[in-house]
Amino acid sequence: IILILLTIGVSFLIYLNREAPLIKNNQVLQRLVTTKLTEPAIEDRVFAWAAGLRGFADRPILGWGWENFNYAFNQYFPPLIYRDSGSTLYFDRAHNILIELLVTSGPLGLLSYLAIIIFAFYALLREKKLFSQIMALGLLAYFLNNLFSFDWLTSWLLFFLILAYACHCELE
């Protein structure tokens, strides 16, 4: 709880001081405090999500198949993505794990994924050890990150290590 409150507090202070030289001269902090919902990178994700949801409507039971988001996306390709030369969205992923799983594996696949996350989170929180609770926060951070991005080998590795630890906690 202290870590969460500290993170929120620091984030709030950075945002309040967004005109300070320390933040203006730091590229990462500057990007964090100036991101707008109308930026092409954000709008492109929303367009991809909308195309994915339209694709889901075509195959609402089992989806388009694992790793086949690009077919649904191509079927409902939103031409507005190319309105800006800075648009660099990869068209093979939804950039949102919930939409990705809904489109590629249907509601059953999405519910299975959510069940894994929820049960692992529950197993980690039931354990009264600080390390287990930190792992639960790591699992939550992984999930929130995947609402706006997609998995890479490094994030999968972390995810499976957390799941393995959650299973260990459950078996103890």
Disulfide bonds with the S-S distance in Angstrom:
none
